[in-house]
Amino acid sequence: MNRTVILLILFLALGIGSYFLLSKEEPNGTFDHSFDTDFNIENTDEVYKIFIADRKGNQSTLLRKGDHWENPEGQRLREYPVSFILKILREVEHKYLLSAPEAKNIVQSFASNGIKVEIYDKSDKNMLTFYVGPNARDHEGSYMIKEGSDNPQIMNIPGFVGELRTMFELKGDEWRDRSFMRFKPEEIESVEVVYPKQKNKSFRLDRKDGVDKVTPLDKFTKVLPGKPNESMVGAYLSEFESKIAEDFKNNLSNPDSLMALVPFAHFKVNTTDGQESRIKFIVVVNEFTDEDGNPRGASDALMRYYVQVDDKDIYLTQHQAHSGLFRSYDSFFQ
């Protein structure tokens, strides 16, 4: 028997031995590949509720409402994290089997920091329940285990480099849509903009029967002749379609006293369905800017606002990102 044949036999023997060794290392002796590794929901359009709970008592419920998602309080949610979770449900794949010792250690970690995820359809019937554990050591995937299984899996989306667990760790306002304005221009009936420290710039814009009217709110401001520029009015109202803040600031230590400050501007928006929204902008005073937003010796100072909507949510946003909102009365007649 020549050397090549001997090496081939040894190679086959090692392969067969490894197969049986790995088979014996299955975490609980019973492994159903079709069940234990299948976390997919092919048609995520049928998903209408996602419930997420961690070991610290944090819970989140995501509800489909037409073309967007909301929490149980009716507050709109951010599109990206929800759409990514749906992508996980559609595309997540099993990467490889775990050895028995590794699986044992991972199962123990689920007991301390596992996240439970429940998926429901339109009739509130459970479609899938699973747990998300720690991220893989190579940061390419996360450990997951299906309810009813004893075998944790490394799961990931093909082509995705990152950690799937991150999206299930969001809490409270982290889920919420950060838009502080979301109006369809054609549904805006009127807009009032008041600048308390620049009253001559304040105005009211009315749209009625296809006619635009802009009038000053300060009685000492001269009424300009002629009609407002239609293209400027249209461009201005388009600014109200989507304004997204940097973050929520509902956890400020002194929100009431802060919101009692004289605002840089406050808006009142009325829509054709009879709704009214009130939005005010309070300048963030810090070491770089004063209460008027003027730089304090810093040429690159960035003006920011606390924005409050209907005396409820408080947001943080930048002047540069939303400067198009701050038009003056006379600007519509240029």
C-alpha positions as CSV (number, residue, x, y, z in Angstrom):
1,M,0.0,0.0,0.0
2,N,1.6,3.2,-1.1
3,R,2.0,6.4,1.0
4,T,-0.8,8.3,-0.9
5,V,-3.4,5.6,-0.1
6,I,-2.4,5.5,3.5
7,L,-2.8,9.3,3.8
8,L,-6.2,9.1,2.2
9,I,-7.4,6.4,4.6
10,L,-6.2,8.5,7.6
11,F,-7.9,11.6,6.2
12,L,-11.2,9.7,5.9
13,A,-10.9,8.2,9.3
14,L,-10.3,11.7,10.9
15,G,-13.3,13.1,9.0
16,I,-15.6,10.3,10.2
17,G,-14.2,10.6,13.7
18,S,-14.8,14.3,13.8
19,Y,-18.4,13.9,12.5
20,F,-19.3,11.5,15.4
21,L,-17.5,13.7,17.9
22,L,-19.4,16.7,16.9
23,S,-22.6,14.7,16.9
24,K,-22.0,13.7,20.5
25,E,-21.3,17.3,21.4
26,E,-24.8,18.5,20.5
27,P,-25.9,20.4,23.6
28,N,-28.8,18.2,24.6
29,G,-28.6,15.1,22.4
30,T,-31.6,16.1,20.4
31,F,-31.3,18.5,17.5
32,D,-34.0,19.2,14.9
33,H,-32.3,21.4,12.3
34,S,-35.5,22.4,10.6
35,F,-36.9,23.7,13.9
36,D,-34.0,24.8,16.0
37,T,-32.4,27.0,13.3
38,D,-35.5,28.4,11.6
39,F,-36.3,31.9,12.9
40,N,-37.8,33.1,9.6
41,I,-41.1,34.7,8.8
42,E,-41.2,34.9,5.0
43,N,-43.9,37.5,4.7
44,T,-43.3,40.2,7.3
45,D,-46.3,42.1,6.0
46,E,-48.3,39.8,8.2
47,V,-46.5,40.9,11.3
48,Y,-48.6,43.4,13.3
49,K,-47.1,43.3,16.8
50,I,-43.7,42.9,18.2
51,F,-43.2,42.5,22.0
52,I,-39.7,42.8,23.5
53,A,-38.8,42.3,27.1
54,D,-35.4,42.0,28.9
55,R,-34.3,40.6,32.3
56,K,-34.3,44.1,33.8
57,G,-38.0,44.6,33.4
58,N,-37.8,46.8,30.3
59,Q,-40.6,46.2,27.8
60,S,-41.4,47.5,24.4
61,T,-44.5,46.9,22.2
62,L,-44.4,47.9,18.6
63,L,-47.7,48.0,16.7
64,R,-48.3,48.3,13.0
65,K,-50.6,51.2,12.1
66,G,-51.2,51.5,8.3
67,D,-47.9,52.7,6.8
68,H,-46.0,53.2,10.0
69,W,-45.5,51.7,13.5
70,E,-46.6,53.1,16.9
71,N,-46.2,52.3,20.6
72,P,-49.4,51.5,22.7
73,E,-49.6,55.3,23.6
74,G,-50.1,56.1,19.9
75,Q,-46.7,57.7,19.4
76,R,-45.1,57.1,16.1
77,L,-41.9,55.0,16.0
78,R,-38.7,55.4,14.1
79,E,-38.8,53.5,10.8
80,Y,-35.2,52.2,10.7
81,P,-35.1,49.9,13.9
82,V,-38.5,48.4,13.1
83,S,-37.7,47.8,9.5
84,F,-34.4,46.2,10.5
85,I,-36.1,43.8,12.9
86,L,-38.4,42.8,10.1
87,K,-35.4,42.3,7.9
88,I,-33.9,40.0,10.6
89,L,-37.1,38.0,10.6
90,R,-37.1,37.6,6.8
91,E,-33.4,37.0,6.2
92,V,-31.6,35.7,9.3
93,E,-29.7,32.5,8.8
94,H,-28.0,29.9,11.0
95,K,-24.2,30.1,10.8
96,Y,-22.9,27.0,12.5
97,L,-23.5,24.4,15.3
98,L,-22.1,25.0,18.7
99,S,-20.2,22.4,20.7
100,A,-21.8,21.1,23.9
101,P,-19.5,23.1,26.2
102,E,-20.0,26.4,24.3
103,A,-23.8,25.8,24.1
104,K,-23.9,25.2,27.9
105,N,-22.1,28.5,28.6
106,I,-24.3,30.4,26.3
107,V,-27.5,29.0,27.7
108,Q,-26.4,30.2,31.1
109,S,-25.8,33.7,29.7
110,F,-29.4,33.8,28.4
111,A,-30.7,33.4,32.0
112,S,-29.0,36.6,33.0
113,N,-29.2,38.9,29.9
114,G,-31.5,37.2,27.4
115,I,-34.1,39.3,25.6
116,K,-37.5,37.8,24.8
117,V,-39.1,38.6,21.5
118,E,-42.7,37.7,20.6
119,I,-44.1,38.1,17.1
120,Y,-47.9,38.4,16.4
121,D,-50.1,38.6,13.4
122,K,-53.1,40.9,12.7
123,S,-55.4,38.7,14.8
124,D,-52.9,38.7,17.7
125,K,-51.9,35.1,17.1
126,N,-48.3,34.3,18.0
127,M,-46.2,33.6,14.9
128,L,-42.8,33.2,16.6
129,T,-41.1,33.5,20.0
130,F,-37.4,33.5,20.5
131,Y,-34.7,34.8,22.8
132,V,-31.7,37.0,21.9
133,G,-28.5,36.4,23.8
134,P,-25.0,37.9,23.7
135,N,-23.3,38.8,20.5
136,A,-20.8,36.5,18.9
137,R,-17.2,36.9,19.7
138,D,-16.4,37.9,16.1
139,H,-19.2,40.5,16.3
140,E,-20.8,39.0,13.2
141,G,-24.1,37.7,14.5
142,S,-25.8,37.1,17.8
143,Y,-26.8,34.0,19.8
144,M,-30.5,33.2,19.6
145,I,-32.7,30.3,20.8
146,K,-36.2,29.5,19.9
147,E,-38.9,28.9,22.5
148,G,-39.3,25.2,22.8
149,S,-35.7,24.5,21.9
150,D,-32.7,23.8,24.1
151,N,-30.1,24.5,21.4
152,P,-28.8,28.1,21.0
153,Q,-27.7,29.2,17.6
154,I,-25.3,31.7,16.0
155,M,-27.6,33.7,13.7
156,N,-26.8,36.5,11.2
157,I,-28.0,38.2,8.1
158,P,-26.0,37.1,5.0
159,G,-23.6,40.0,4.0
160,F,-24.3,41.9,7.2
161,V,-21.3,42.7,9.4
162,G,-22.5,43.7,12.9
163,E,-24.5,42.7,15.9
164,L,-28.2,41.9,15.6
165,R,-28.9,42.2,19.4
166,T,-28.4,46.0,19.3
167,M,-31.9,46.6,17.7
168,F,-33.6,44.6,20.5
169,E,-31.9,46.7,23.2
170,L,-33.7,50.0,22.5
171,K,-35.9,51.4,25.2
172,G,-38.5,54.1,25.7
173,D,-37.9,57.2,23.6
174,E,-35.1,55.4,21.7
175,W,-37.8,53.7,19.6
176,R,-39.7,56.9,18.9
177,D,-39.8,58.9,15.8
178,R,-37.9,62.2,16.4
179,S,-40.0,64.2,14.0
180,F,-41.3,67.3,15.7
181,M,-43.1,68.4,12.5
182,R,-44.8,66.2,10.1
183,F,-47.4,68.1,8.0
184,K,-48.6,67.5,4.5
185,P,-48.3,71.0,2.8
186,E,-51.6,70.7,1.0
187,E,-53.3,70.0,4.4
188,I,-52.0,73.2,6.1
189,E,-54.7,75.8,6.6
190,S,-52.8,78.4,8.5
191,V,-49.4,79.1,10.2
192,E,-48.6,81.7,12.8
193,V,-45.0,82.4,13.6
194,V,-44.2,84.7,16.5
195,Y,-40.7,86.1,17.3
196,P,-41.1,87.6,20.7
197,K,-37.8,89.6,20.4
198,Q,-38.4,90.5,16.8
199,K,-42.1,91.3,16.6
200,N,-41.9,93.0,13.2
201,K,-40.8,89.7,11.7
202,S,-43.9,87.8,13.0
203,F,-46.6,86.8,10.6
204,R,-49.7,84.7,9.9
205,L,-50.1,82.7,6.7
206,D,-53.5,81.7,5.6
207,R,-54.5,79.4,2.7
208,K,-58.2,79.5,1.7
209,D,-59.8,78.4,-1.6
210,G,-56.4,78.4,-3.3
211,V,-55.5,81.9,-2.2
212,D,-52.5,82.7,0.0
213,K,-52.6,85.5,2.4
214,V,-49.7,86.7,4.6
215,T,-50.3,89.4,7.2
216,P,-48.1,90.8,10.0
217,L,-48.9,90.0,13.6
218,D,-47.4,93.1,15.0
219,K,-49.8,96.0,14.8
220,F,-46.9,98.5,14.3
221,T,-45.6,96.7,11.3
222,K,-46.6,98.2,8.0
223,V,-48.8,96.0,5.7
224,L,-47.0,95.5,2.5
225,P,-48.9,96.0,-0.8
226,G,-49.6,93.3,-3.3
227,K,-49.8,89.5,-3.0
228,P,-47.2,87.2,-1.4
229,N,-44.9,85.3,-3.8
230,E,-46.7,82.0,-4.5
231,S,-43.5,80.1,-5.1
232,M,-42.1,81.3,-1.8
233,V,-45.3,80.3,0.1
234,G,-45.2,76.8,-1.5
235,A,-41.5,76.4,-0.7
236,Y,-42.1,77.5,2.9
237,L,-44.9,75.1,3.6
238,S,-42.8,72.3,2.2
239,E,-40.5,72.9,5.1
240,F,-43.2,71.6,7.5
241,E,-43.3,68.2,5.8
242,S,-40.6,66.5,7.9
243,K,-38.4,68.1,10.6
244,I,-36.4,65.6,12.6
245,A,-34.6,66.4,15.9
246,E,-31.3,65.1,17.1
247,D,-32.8,63.5,20.2
248,F,-35.5,63.6,22.8
249,K,-34.8,65.7,26.0
250,N,-37.8,64.6,28.1
251,N,-35.4,63.8,31.0
252,L,-34.2,67.3,31.6
253,S,-33.9,68.1,35.3
254,N,-35.8,71.5,35.1
255,P,-38.1,71.2,32.1
256,D,-40.9,73.5,33.5
257,S,-38.6,76.4,34.3
258,L,-36.7,76.0,31.0
259,M,-39.9,75.9,28.9
260,A,-41.1,79.1,30.7
261,L,-38.2,81.1,29.2
262,V,-39.0,83.5,26.4
263,P,-38.7,81.5,23.2
264,F,-36.8,82.4,20.1
265,A,-40.0,81.6,18.1
266,H,-43.3,79.8,18.6
267,F,-45.5,78.4,15.9
268,K,-49.2,77.5,15.6
269,V,-50.1,75.3,12.8
270,N,-53.7,74.5,11.9
271,T,-54.7,71.8,9.4
272,T,-57.7,71.2,7.3
273,D,-58.9,68.4,9.6
274,G,-59.3,70.8,12.5
275,Q,-56.1,69.9,14.3
276,E,-53.9,72.6,15.9
277,S,-50.2,72.1,16.9
278,R,-48.1,74.5,18.9
279,I,-44.3,74.3,18.7
280,K,-41.9,76.6,20.5
281,F,-38.1,77.0,20.1
282,I,-36.0,77.8,23.2
283,V,-32.4,78.7,22.6
284,V,-30.0,76.4,24.3
285,V,-27.8,78.6,26.4
286,N,-24.2,77.3,27.0
287,E,-20.7,78.5,27.1
288,F,-20.7,79.3,23.4
289,T,-24.0,81.0,22.9
290,D,-26.1,83.4,24.9
291,E,-29.9,83.5,25.2
292,D,-30.3,85.1,21.8
293,G,-28.1,82.5,20.1
294,N,-25.2,84.8,19.6
295,P,-21.7,83.4,19.8
296,R,-19.8,84.0,23.0
297,G,-16.3,84.4,21.5
298,A,-16.6,81.3,19.5
299,S,-16.8,81.9,15.7
300,D,-18.0,78.3,15.1
301,A,-20.6,78.3,17.8
302,L,-23.6,76.1,16.8
303,M,-27.0,77.4,17.7
304,R,-29.3,74.8,19.1
305,Y,-32.9,74.8,20.4
306,Y,-35.0,72.9,22.8
307,V,-38.2,72.3,20.9
308,Q,-41.5,71.6,22.7
309,V,-44.6,70.4,21.0
310,D,-48.0,71.0,22.5
311,D,-46.5,71.4,26.0
312,K,-45.4,67.8,26.0
313,D,-42.4,66.3,24.3
314,I,-39.1,68.2,24.3
315,Y,-36.5,67.7,21.6
316,L,-33.0,68.9,20.9
317,T,-32.3,70.3,17.4
318,Q,-30.0,72.5,15.4
319,H,-30.7,75.9,13.8
320,Q,-28.8,75.0,10.7
321,A,-30.9,72.0,10.0
322,H,-34.2,73.8,10.2
323,S,-33.4,77.4,9.4
324,G,-35.9,77.3,6.5
325,L,-38.7,77.5,9.1
326,F,-37.7,80.9,10.3
327,R,-39.0,83.3,7.6
328,S,-40.0,86.9,8.3
329,Y,-43.1,88.7,7.2
330,D,-41.4,90.8,4.5
331,S,-39.6,87.8,3.0
332,F,-42.8,86.6,1.3
333,F,-43.1,89.8,-0.8
334,Q,-39.6,89.8,-2.3
